[in-house]
Amino acid sequence: MKPRHQFYLDEPNQEELDRLAAEPGATRSAIVNAALKSYFTHRGASELERTFRMRLERMSEFLERLERNQHIALESFALFVHYELGITPQLPPAEQAAAQAVGRDRFQHFIEQVSRRMAGDRRVADEVAARAVQTDQPSEPQRIAAE
């Protein structure tokens, strides 16, 4: 058995309910039940949204930092390759062996630096981003002159 309810509707809502109930096969009870079901469903969705909003915002910020760091790494690598291929001259064959030995030592030093940075909290991408922010913000005299 379905419980009976008595409630009041505003005039515009009553008119719309009467108009919809006038269609064949429609009843006021069915329309009100469907409207309440829809309301409860959407209300539950907004509660889920409130529950997960903070976590989703943190994930979004993390992904933005990840994307920024990826752009920094790609730009750094591209500039390095451009510099190495475009500016560094080719060595004569007699000097190749000595250059390769120096290259191996420099590469070992490079790997050690990367390992130290990864073990600590200092990251090149963070340093580059901090410098970029500093260069985007005018110094005090520049800011005053611009105003």
C-alpha positions as CSV (number, residue, x, y, z in Angstrom):
1,M,0.0,0.0,0.0
2,K,1.3,3.4,-0.9
3,P,1.1,6.1,1.8
4,R,-1.1,9.2,1.0
5,H,0.4,12.7,1.3
6,Q,-1.1,16.1,1.4
7,F,0.9,19.1,0.4
8,Y,0.6,22.5,-1.2
9,L,1.9,23.7,-4.6
10,D,2.6,27.1,-5.9
11,E,0.1,28.2,-8.6
12,P,2.6,27.9,-11.6
13,N,3.6,24.4,-10.4
14,Q,-0.1,23.4,-10.0
15,E,-0.9,24.6,-13.5
16,E,2.1,22.7,-15.0
17,L,1.1,19.5,-13.1
18,D,-2.5,19.8,-14.3
19,R,-1.3,20.3,-17.9
20,L,1.0,17.3,-17.8
21,A,-1.6,15.1,-16.0
22,A,-4.2,15.9,-18.8
23,E,-2.1,13.8,-21.3
24,P,-3.4,10.3,-21.8
25,G,-1.9,7.7,-19.4
26,A,-0.4,10.3,-17.1
27,T,-1.4,10.8,-13.5
28,R,-0.5,13.4,-10.9
29,S,1.0,10.7,-8.6
30,A,3.3,9.3,-11.4
31,I,4.5,12.8,-12.3
32,V,5.2,13.8,-8.7
33,N,7.0,10.4,-8.1
34,A,9.2,10.9,-11.2
35,A,10.0,14.5,-10.2
36,L,11.0,13.4,-6.7
37,K,13.0,10.5,-8.0
38,S,14.9,12.8,-10.3
39,Y,15.5,15.4,-7.5
40,F,16.8,12.7,-5.1
41,T,19.1,11.3,-7.8
42,H,20.6,14.7,-8.6
43,R,21.0,15.6,-5.0
44,G,22.9,12.4,-4.4
45,A,25.2,13.2,-7.4
46,S,26.0,16.7,-5.9
47,E,26.8,15.0,-2.5
48,L,29.3,12.8,-4.4
49,E,30.7,15.8,-6.1
50,R,31.2,17.6,-2.8
51,T,32.9,14.5,-1.4
52,F,35.4,14.1,-4.2
53,R,35.9,17.8,-5.2
54,M,38.8,18.4,-3.0
55,R,40.6,15.3,-4.1
56,L,39.9,16.0,-7.7
57,E,41.3,19.5,-7.3
58,R,44.5,18.2,-5.7
59,M,44.9,15.7,-8.6
60,S,44.3,18.5,-11.1
61,E,47.0,20.6,-9.5
62,F,49.4,17.6,-9.5
63,L,48.7,17.0,-13.2
64,E,49.3,20.7,-14.0
65,R,52.7,20.6,-12.2
66,L,53.5,17.3,-14.0
67,E,52.7,18.9,-17.3
68,R,54.8,22.0,-16.5
69,N,57.8,19.8,-15.5
70,Q,57.4,17.8,-18.7
71,H,57.5,21.0,-20.8
72,I,60.6,22.2,-18.9
73,A,62.3,18.9,-19.5
74,L,61.4,18.8,-23.2
75,E,62.5,22.4,-23.8
76,S,65.8,21.8,-21.9
77,F,66.5,18.7,-23.9
78,A,65.7,20.4,-27.2
79,L,68.0,23.3,-26.4
80,F,70.7,20.9,-25.4
81,V,70.5,19.0,-28.6
82,H,70.4,22.2,-30.6
83,Y,73.5,23.4,-28.9
84,E,75.4,20.2,-29.2
85,L,74.5,19.6,-32.8
86,G,74.6,23.2,-34.0
87,I,77.4,24.8,-32.1
88,T,79.9,22.1,-31.0
89,P,82.5,21.5,-33.7
90,Q,83.4,18.0,-34.9
91,L,86.8,16.8,-33.5
92,P,89.6,15.6,-35.8
93,P,90.0,11.8,-35.7
94,A,93.3,12.0,-33.8
95,E,91.5,13.7,-30.8
96,Q,88.5,11.4,-30.7
97,A,89.9,8.9,-28.2
98,A,90.8,11.6,-25.7
99,A,87.4,13.3,-26.2
100,Q,85.6,10.0,-25.6
101,A,87.5,9.5,-22.3
102,V,86.6,13.0,-21.2
103,G,83.0,12.4,-22.3
104,R,82.8,9.2,-20.2
105,D,84.1,11.1,-17.1
106,R,81.7,13.9,-17.7
107,F,78.8,11.5,-18.2
108,Q,79.6,9.7,-14.9
109,H,79.7,13.1,-13.2
110,F,76.3,13.9,-14.8
111,I,74.7,10.6,-13.6
112,E,76.0,11.3,-10.0
113,Q,74.5,14.8,-10.0
114,V,71.1,13.4,-11.2
115,S,71.2,10.7,-8.5
116,R,71.9,13.3,-5.8
117,R,69.1,15.6,-7.0
118,M,66.6,12.7,-7.2
119,A,67.5,11.6,-3.7
120,G,67.1,15.1,-2.3
121,D,64.4,17.7,-2.7
122,R,66.1,20.0,-5.3
123,R,64.9,19.5,-8.8
124,V,66.1,21.4,-11.9
125,A,62.5,21.7,-13.1
126,D,61.5,23.5,-9.9
127,E,64.5,25.8,-10.2
128,V,63.7,26.7,-13.8
129,A,60.1,27.3,-12.9
130,A,61.1,29.5,-10.0
131,R,63.4,31.5,-12.3
132,A,60.7,31.8,-14.9
133,V,58.2,33.2,-12.3
134,Q,60.9,35.7,-11.1
135,T,61.5,36.9,-14.7
136,D,57.7,37.3,-15.3
137,Q,57.3,39.5,-12.3
138,P,58.8,43.0,-12.8
139,S,61.2,44.2,-10.1
140,E,60.0,47.0,-7.8
141,P,61.5,49.9,-9.9
142,Q,60.2,48.4,-13.1
143,R,56.7,47.9,-11.7
144,I,56.6,51.5,-10.4
145,A,57.8,52.8,-13.7
146,A,55.1,50.7,-15.5
147,E,52.4,52.1,-13.4
